[in-house]
Amino acid sequence: MNENATMNNDVIEELSNRYLLFKIDEAHYGLSLTSVREIIQVPKITDIPGTPDYVKGIINLRGGVVPVIDVRLKFAMPEREYDSQTCIVVLDVHDTSVGLIVDRVSEVVTVEQSQLVAPPDMGDVVSNYLDSVSEIGDKIVLNIGFSHPVEIVEENGITLEIPDNTTILVKGADKQLVGA
């Protein structure tokens, strides 16, 4: 194993019990830091016709196309106007970037494996993405995981497939959008 791979494994192991906490309304959610690439303010989002309401569109992030999902809408919560605390958490999931719009990011915490419990089976959209639940101080935190792959397939353009089989085809260098 080369030195870079060893360093990457060490970093992943160090981050594996650290979570980025964010809020939607008054509920606390967590994302493993192993998936979080960066947090950005909400830029101009290019709408993509024919996609579900929770898919807000795509953004250009340093030359890369990143699909953006509004977590509120994905979890069937009412839409609200974005404010100065609204941000996009950019994740690397299954070797693909995806942006999650959240009300606000609150903190990074360490959560020991013993603090994580299996989520209850609620049979709805939230339970499809709920990985575990933890109690941190006086907060119950719903930890989000991604068991569904997010794929990029190159074929006469870039196809971005996000959970729920929503497909967005971006053709050519001029980024002409074609609904699929």
C-alpha positions in Angstrom: 0.0 0.0 0.0 1.5 3.4 -0.9 1.8 6.3 1.5 -1.1 8.3 0.0 -3.5 5.3 0.4 -2.4 4.9 4.0 -2.9 8.5 4.7 -6.4 8.4 3.1 -7.4 5.4 5.2 -6.1 7.1 8.3 -8.2 10.2 7.5 -11.3 8.2 6.8 -10.9 6.2 10.0 -10.4 9.5 12.0 -13.6 11.0 10.4 -15.7 7.8 10.6 -17.2 8.7 14.0 -17.6 12.5 13.3 -20.8 13.9 12.0 -21.8 17.2 10.5 -25.1 18.3 12.2 -27.7 20.4 10.3 -31.2 21.5 11.0 -34.5 21.4 9.1 -37.0 23.4 11.1 -36.2 22.3 14.7 -35.1 18.7 13.8 -31.4 17.8 14.0 -29.9 15.6 11.3 -26.4 14.2 10.9 -24.1 13.3 8.0 -20.9 11.3 8.3 -17.9 13.5 7.7 -16.5 10.8 5.5 -19.1 11.8 2.9 -19.0 15.6 3.3 -16.8 17.4 0.8 -17.7 21.0 1.5 -20.4 23.5 2.6 -21.3 26.3 0.3 -23.8 29.2 0.1 -26.7 28.6 -2.2 -25.6 29.8 -5.7 -27.7 30.2 -8.8 -29.3 26.9 -9.5 -30.2 25.8 -13.1 -33.6 24.3 -13.1 -34.2 21.0 -14.9 -37.7 20.6 -16.3 -39.4 17.3 -15.7 -37.7 16.4 -12.4 -39.4 16.0 -9.1 -39.9 19.2 -7.0 -37.2 18.2 -4.5 -34.6 18.2 -7.3 -33.9 21.9 -7.4 -31.6 21.6 -10.4 -27.8 21.6 -11.0 -25.0 23.9 -10.1 -21.6 24.5 -11.6 -19.0 23.8 -8.8 -15.6 24.6 -10.1 -16.4 23.2 -13.6 -18.3 20.2 -12.3 -22.0 19.6 -12.6 -23.6 18.9 -9.2 -27.3 17.9 -8.8 -29.0 19.7 -5.9 -31.7 18.2 -3.7 -33.8 20.3 -1.3 -33.9 18.1 1.8 -37.1 19.8 3.1 -39.0 18.8 -0.1 -37.5 15.3 -0.2 -38.8 14.7 3.3 -42.2 16.1 2.3 -41.9 19.2 4.5 -43.2 22.6 3.4 -40.9 24.7 1.2 -39.5 27.9 2.6 -37.6 30.8 1.3 -33.8 30.5 1.5 -32.1 32.9 3.9 -28.5 33.7 4.9 -28.2 30.5 6.9 -29.5 28.2 4.1 -26.6 26.3 2.6 -25.7 23.4 0.4 -23.8 20.5 1.9 -21.8 18.9 -1.0 -21.4 15.2 -0.5 -19.3 12.6 -2.3 -21.6 9.6 -2.4 -20.6 6.5 -4.4 -17.9 8.5 -6.2 -20.4 11.1 -7.3 -21.1 14.6 -5.9 -24.6 15.7 -4.9 -25.6 18.8 -3.0 -28.2 18.9 -0.2 -29.9 22.2 0.6 -30.4 22.4 4.4 -31.9 25.2 6.6 -28.6 25.6 8.5 -25.5 23.7 9.6 -25.0 23.7 13.3 -21.8 21.8 14.4 -19.5 18.9 14.0 -19.7 16.3 16.7 -18.0 13.0 17.6 -20.4 10.1 18.0 -19.2 6.8 19.4 -20.5 3.6 17.8 -22.2 2.8 21.1 -24.3 6.0 20.8 -25.8 4.9 17.4 -29.0 2.9 17.4 -30.9 1.5 14.5 -33.7 3.7 13.2 -37.3 2.7 13.7 -39.1 1.3 10.6 -41.4 4.2 9.6 -42.1 3.0 6.0 -41.8 6.5 4.4 -39.3 8.6 2.5 -37.3 9.6 5.6 -36.7 6.0 6.7 -35.2 5.1 3.3 -32.3 7.5 4.1 -32.2 7.2 7.9 -29.1 5.3 8.8 -29.1 5.6 12.6 -30.3 7.7 15.5 -28.1 9.2 18.2 -28.6 11.2 21.3 -26.1 14.0 21.7 -26.6 16.1 24.8 -30.3 17.0 24.8 -30.7 16.5 21.0 -32.0 13.5 19.2 -30.1 13.3 15.9 -31.4 11.5 12.8 -28.3 10.3 10.9 -28.7 10.2 7.1 -27.0 7.5 5.1 -27.0 6.7 1.4 -27.6 3.1 0.5 -28.9 4.0 -3.0 -26.1 4.7 -5.5 -25.7 8.0 -7.2 -24.2 7.2 -10.5 -22.5 9.1 -13.3 -22.4 7.3 -16.6 -20.7 9.0 -19.5 -22.3 8.3 -22.9 -22.6 11.2 -25.4 -22.7 13.5 -22.3 -23.0 12.9 -18.6 -26.0 11.1 -17.1 -26.6 11.9 -13.4 -28.8 9.4 -11.7 -29.9 10.3 -8.2 -32.1 8.2 -5.8 -35.6 7.4 -6.9 -34.4 6.8 -10.4 -34.5 10.4 -11.4 -32.2 10.8 -14.4 -30.7 14.0 -15.7 -28.8 13.9 -19.0 -26.4 16.8 -19.6 -25.2 16.7 -23.2 -21.9 18.0 -24.6 -19.5 20.7 -23.4 -22.2 23.4 -23.8 -24.2 21.6 -21.0 -27.5 21.4 -23.1 -30.0 19.7 -20.8 -32.2 16.9 -22.0 -34.9 15.4 -19.9 -34.8 11.6 -19.5 
